[in-house]
Amino acid sequence: MKIVGIAGGSGSGKTTVVSRITEIVRDFALVAQDNYYKSAENITNANIAELKPRSADFDHPDAFDSDLLRDQLEALRAGQAIRMPQYDFVRNRRTEETVLVEPRPLVILEGIMIYTEARIRSLIDLKLYVDTPDDIRFIRRLRRDIRERGRTVDSVIDQYVEKVRPGHYEFVEPTKVFADLIIPEGGHNDRAMEVLIAFLAKIAG
């Protein structure tokens, strides 16, 4: 089994990379770090940019249940199925539902901060980093949060200025040094995707 990490800032195009992979590679398991956020039901459109506790800051490593993520990655490596949690970004809480993830020859781990902790980073065999300009990432995030997460324009902008941008440069951008391969523009980089998909197809069998 091989675990491949796909990291990068919010809105960088990590999901697009995964979508491109699924066009060719079928037999893999996907683990999304977003599902391992801790519940933070006190967050609203009005206060999302002001909350101080690290666990209420979606752009700080402490917002993630990293112990559970590590344990479940280790279980998959050991050939054991896991029940991956699910997260409700409208209500900012973990739901009661879980998704069964069976071990596969290829496991793709996707998330903004999957390289911040050595204990998780050490489990990843191939580390990818999707590198996309700030303005493009912000526009994508703005559209997604309004359409999918019930956010207002003002709350998205305030959160980006107060939390997302500082968090990106403090915690996400520095992890680029751990990447084995940096993909400019993510899934829209056809040449890089062709090479990556061919490599992953060999792993998945």
Phi, psi and omega in degrees: 000141176236138175253123179249127179262140174235107181245174181148163182296164177300126181084010183285337180113022179299317180296325178294322177300314179299318180298319178295322179296319183294341178293334184242315184263123184256322189266079175211161177251137180250127175239119182258124180300331179305330180289349184256015172296146173281149178298138180215065187291348179282355180278134176226173175303326186284328188244005188299333181271346186257341186301135185265323183303135182302323182293344178261004181255105183297350183248029175232141181305331182292348180286346183260147172275077186291332178297315180294318180299314179298313181300320182286327175294320178295323178297316179298318177300326181277004178084019182254142176287155179233162171252098183285129179295163177236144185239135179261106184278351174281318180262357178056050179207157174284136181275173177280346181278150173228164179240131179286126177240117180271147177296141180225163177301330179236126174242127178254123177253121185237134178171162185288330187234034182287347180255003185286331182251128184299325184293333174272318181303324183292343180274350186265125184278323179228123184251120178250147176229124180268117187250111184228141181305148184304317185295321178294318180298319180295316180299316179297317181296318180301312180298314182296313185293327178286316184286321190253340190238011175066028183268159174262159180302313182299319182292324178294317180294314180299316180295321181297315182290316187275330187237306189295308183297310177299319180296324179298312184284338178273323189241327186268303182307318180298337182284356177301332182294340180275351186288138172279333181214128176257128183248101176296132177069006172058230185294350179271356178269090188300319183294315179295322181292324178299315180294315182296313183296321178297320179294314182293327179297325178293321180294315184289342180079000000 
